[in-house]
Amino acid sequence: MTALAAATALSGIGFAGAADAAGPPVYSKYAVGGTMHIAKPDADLELGPGQFDMYTLVGPYTFYGTITLPPVEVTRSLPGVGTVSGTVTLGPGHADGSVFGGFSGSATWPVRLSDVRVNGRSYDVGPECGTAEPLTTELASDDFVAGKGGRLESTYPIGAFANCGKATSLINAVVPGPGNTLTLDLTAA
């Protein structure tokens, strides 16, 4: 048997073996922490501790899963407005992508805003106040290792908010826009 024929035969066996061995997705759990920078009001949010429940298909090394983070409180002093505070709930985020040679994927997050106060005065924004469309972050990492973790990074736009009552125009004046960043540190749990 020539070297070329042997390589072709082994390659064929390798592909058949990989397809047969793919089986059900492999579950991994990661602890998640990180930061989110909202560009327009120049606000930094500390995220976590949270969890990423990830399911990886072994043959193609694609994944899907859910990233869960606790709500975070933010307070900013805005010129012409005063002190504005509120609670931001990001997610749960539904993620999918590839973990072949790093991490490349996207996560879609519903964003909710509650407990809004301006100069200590409560604004009733209702239970449905949030971005009109879920936020999408493209997450990437060259150093991510499946089963160990790594740092995921994204730069993304935030769209308009809706269903926030009288505060909708104020929120849309100070939050939506491009150039926001998200950094998530994943550690195998």
C-alpha positions as semicolon CSV with decimal commas, in nm:
position;residue;x (nm);y (nm);z (nm)
1;M;0,000;0,000;0,000
2;T;0,143;0,339;-0,094
3;A;0,182;0,618;0,162
4;L;-0,087;0,820;-0,017
5;A;-0,333;0,527;-0,015
6;A;-0,261;0,460;0,354
7;A;-0,315;0,827;0,443
8;T;-0,642;0,831;0,248
9;A;-0,763;0,512;0,419
10;L;-0,669;0,640;0,765
11;S;-0,832;0,975;0,694
12;G;-1,152;0,800;0,595
13;I;-1,146;0,590;0,911
14;G;-1,076;0,903;1,118
15;F;-1,373;1,086;0,973
16;A;-1,606;0,791;1,019
17;G;-1,481;0,742;1,375
18;A;-1,531;1,111;1,460
19;A;-1,883;1,107;1,321
20;D;-1,968;0,793;1,517
21;A;-1,810;0,924;1,837
22;A;-1,981;1,264;1,824
23;G;-2,275;1,146;2,035
24;P;-2,465;1,378;2,267
25;P;-2,331;1,724;2,356
26;V;-2,070;1,748;2,632
27;Y;-2,183;1,965;2,925
28;S;-1,941;2,214;3,083
29;K;-2,009;2,467;3,359
30;Y;-1,809;2,788;3,395
31;A;-1,811;3,054;3,666
32;V;-1,852;3,396;3,503
33;G;-1,738;3,740;3,614
34;G;-1,650;4,050;3,421
35;T;-1,724;4,409;3,332
36;M;-1,952;4,599;3,100
37;H;-1,872;4,953;2,989
38;I;-2,165;5,161;2,863
39;A;-2,005;5,430;2,647
40;K;-2,261;5,711;2,633
41;P;-2,294;5,771;3,009
42;D;-1,935;5,644;3,063
43;A;-2,058;5,385;3,315
44;D;-1,878;5,069;3,425
45;L;-2,073;4,774;3,563
46;E;-1,916;4,485;3,754
47;L;-2,080;4,160;3,642
48;G;-2,112;3,837;3,834
49;P;-2,069;3,606;3,990
50;G;-2,263;3,421;3,726
51;Q;-2,265;3,092;3,539
52;F;-2,230;2,969;3,180
53;D;-2,396;2,632;3,113
54;M;-2,234;2,522;2,787
55;Y;-2,305;2,222;2,562
56;T;-2,039;2,131;2,306
57;L;-2,089;1,904;2,005
58;V;-1,761;1,712;1,988
59;G;-1,735;1,645;1,612
60;P;-1,769;2,004;1,485
61;Y;-1,672;2,171;1,818
62;T;-1,973;2,398;1,807
63;F;-2,155;2,498;2,126
64;Y;-2,476;2,643;2,262
65;G;-2,570;2,745;2,612
66;T;-2,697;3,001;2,860
67;I;-2,506;3,270;3,048
68;T;-2,677;3,378;3,369
69;L;-2,569;3,693;3,555
70;P;-2,722;3,864;3,861
71;P;-2,878;4,212;3,830
72;V;-2,637;4,500;3,886
73;E;-2,700;4,847;4,027
74;V;-2,556;5,151;3,853
75;T;-2,541;5,514;3,967
76;R;-2,418;5,800;3,748
77;S;-2,412;6,177;3,776
78;L;-2,538;6,321;3,447
79;P;-2,486;6,687;3,354
80;G;-2,815;6,874;3,341
81;V;-3,002;6,583;3,500
82;G;-2,838;6,499;3,834
83;T;-2,780;6,163;3,997
84;V;-2,947;5,877;3,811
85;S;-2,953;5,521;3,943
86;G;-3,117;5,196;3,844
87;T;-3,089;4,819;3,833
88;V;-2,980;4,657;3,507
89;T;-3,067;4,293;3,442
90;L;-2,866;4,148;3,154
91;G;-2,995;3,817;3,028
92;P;-3,002;3,531;3,065
93;G;-2,791;3,535;2,751
94;H;-2,834;3,262;2,494
95;A;-2,500;3,186;2,329
96;D;-2,378;2,974;2,039
97;G;-2,068;2,946;1,824
98;S;-1,744;2,753;1,791
99;V;-1,470;2,648;2,033
100;F;-1,234;2,522;1,764
101;G;-0,900;2,699;1,816
102;G;-1,034;2,948;2,068
103;F;-1,383;3,087;2,116
104;S;-1,595;3,257;1,853
105;G;-1,963;3,309;1,907
106;S;-2,248;3,541;1,987
107;A;-2,482;3,591;2,278
108;T;-2,828;3,744;2,268
109;W;-2,935;3,920;2,588
110;P;-3,267;4,070;2,688
111;V;-3,193;4,388;2,887
112;R;-3,427;4,511;3,160
113;L;-3,408;4,830;3,365
114;S;-3,582;4,869;3,701
115;D;-3,572;5,074;4,024
116;V;-3,491;5,394;3,833
117;R;-3,429;5,702;4,049
118;V;-3,338;6,056;3,949
119;N;-3,198;6,266;4,234
120;G;-3,344;6,013;4,476
121;R;-3,694;6,039;4,327
122;S;-3,840;5,709;4,206
123;Y;-3,956;5,681;3,845
124;D;-4,210;5,408;3,774
125;V;-4,071;5,244;3,462
126;G;-4,294;4,937;3,487
127;P;-4,200;4,569;3,459
128;E;-4,131;4,572;3,082
129;C;-3,876;4,855;3,064
130;G;-3,580;4,741;2,854
131;T;-3,421;4,747;2,514
132;A;-3,680;4,722;2,235
133;E;-3,470;4,442;2,082
134;P;-3,237;4,203;2,266
135;L;-2,872;4,303;2,274
136;T;-2,636;4,094;2,058
137;T;-2,269;4,064;2,153
138;E;-2,012;3,894;1,930
139;L;-1,776;3,723;2,178
140;A;-1,424;3,615;2,088
141;S;-1,115;3,475;2,260
142;D;-0,790;3,335;2,123
143;D;-0,685;3,189;2,460
144;F;-1,010;3,007;2,550
145;V;-0,958;2,638;2,631
146;A;-1,263;2,411;2,657
147;G;-1,291;2,269;3,008
148;K;-1,065;2,543;3,151
149;G;-1,202;2,878;3,035
150;G;-1,061;3,210;2,922
151;R;-1,146;3,576;2,865
152;L;-1,422;3,665;2,615
153;E;-1,443;4,018;2,473
154;S;-1,696;4,211;2,267
155;T;-1,766;4,563;2,137
156;Y;-2,131;4,623;2,050
157;P;-2,408;4,885;2,011
158;I;-2,699;4,929;2,251
159;G;-3,034;4,998;2,083
160;A;-3,327;5,210;2,195
161;F;-3,525;5,136;2,511
162;A;-3,903;5,095;2,514
163;N;-4,191;5,048;2,759
164;C;-4,030;5,267;3,029
165;G;-4,319;5,510;3,073
166;K;-4,230;5,877;3,118
167;A;-3,862;5,784;3,164
168;T;-3,829;5,636;2,811
169;S;-3,705;5,959;2,651
170;L;-3,458;6,026;2,936
171;I;-3,316;5,672;2,915
172;N;-3,287;5,693;2,536
173;A;-3,105;6,026;2,567
174;V;-2,834;5,883;2,795
175;V;-2,787;5,509;2,720
176;P;-2,820;5,380;2,358
177;G;-2,529;5,408;2,118
178;P;-2,217;5,235;1,980
179;G;-1,879;5,156;2,136
180;N;-1,992;4,961;2,442
181;T;-1,768;4,680;2,565
182;L;-1,819;4,351;2,746
183;T;-1,547;4,138;2,904
184;L;-1,635;3,800;3,055
185;D;-1,386;3,583;3,243
186;L;-1,483;3,215;3,235
187;T;-1,336;2,966;3,483
188;A;-1,426;2,597;3,486
189;A;-1,655;2,528;3,781
